[in-house]
Amino acid sequence: MREYNKLVRDGIPALIASQGKACSTRAMDNGEYIETLRLKLREEAEEYLEAEQDKQALEELADLLEVIHALAAVHGGDSVLLEQIRADKAAQRGGFSNRIMLLHAEE
């Protein structure tokens, strides 16, 4: 058996079994889960940064969003709360759609 020791989506063990293959899994405690999600966030961000086509970039962004939703849950939130926080920040400071690059600012 090949060793992975990595966080996978919930349906992966069933997918492996449906192919007639065996696998072993275990549930992580909360601290390990958060640590592993943070590593997964970095991994997915790196995959996004390496994406060369729009379709691939969107796939990686969807993976990032899945990890972000899981992290929100472990921090006591959900996608609704996360969206509310995002919307509040956008209302106060704006988003990024105007493509503004700050060049200089007086301190």
N, C-alpha and C positions, 0 to 999 in steps of 0.2 A: 504494500500500500504506500502511496505517496503521502508525505506529511505536508499539511498546509498551515495549521494553527493560525487561522485568520477568520475574521468575521465574514459571514456570508448571509445572503438574503434567506428569509425563512423557508422559502420553497425549494432551496437547493438540495437538501437531503432527499426529499421526495423525488426530485428530478433524477438524482443519481440512482435511487432505487428503481425508478421506472425504466432505467437503462440496464437493469439486471446487475448492477454493481452494488457493493457494500461500502458503507462509510461509517465513521464514528463521530459523534458530536458530544458536546457538553454545554450546559448553560453557564454563563459567566455571572459573577456577582456584580453588583452595581458599580463598584469602583473600577473593576477590570473592564466592564462594558463601556463606561465613559471613556476610559483611556483608549480602548480599541476603536471606539467611534471617532475619537479625535485623530487617530492614525489613519482611519479610513477616509476621513475628511481630507486630510493631506494627500492621500493616494489619489482620490477622485479629482482633487484640484490639479494635481500634476498631470493626470490623464487629460483633463480639460485643456490645460496649457499646451499639451502636445498635439491636440486635435488639429488636423489640417483642413478638414471640410466642415461645413455648417452642420450637416446631419450628425457627424461624429461629435461635434461640439455640443449639440443639443442633447445627445444621449448622455454625455458626461455631466452636463448641467442637471439633467433629471436625476442622475445618480447622486450628485451633490445635494440636491433638494431632499432626496430620500434620507440621506445621512443627517441633514439639518433637521428634518422633522423628528428623527429618532433622538437627536440631541436635545431638541426643544422638550420632548416628553420627559427625558431624564432630569431636566432642570425645572420641571413642574409646569411646563407650558404645552401648547399644542399648536397646530398650524393656524388656527383662528387667532390666538393670542400673538403669535409671531407676526402674522399679517397686520394686526392692529398696531403693534410696535413699529413695524416698517412704515405703515401709512402715517402714523403720528410723526415719525422722523421726517418723512417726505414732506408732510404739511409744514413742518417747522423750518426745515433746511433745504427742501427740494430733493430731487432725485439726481440722476446722472444723464438724463436725456438731452440736455443742451451741450454736452461734451465740453464743458468748461475746464480749462487747465489753468490753475492759479500759478502765475509766474513770479510775482513778488507781493509782499504785504509788509506794511510797516509794523514793527514790534512795539 
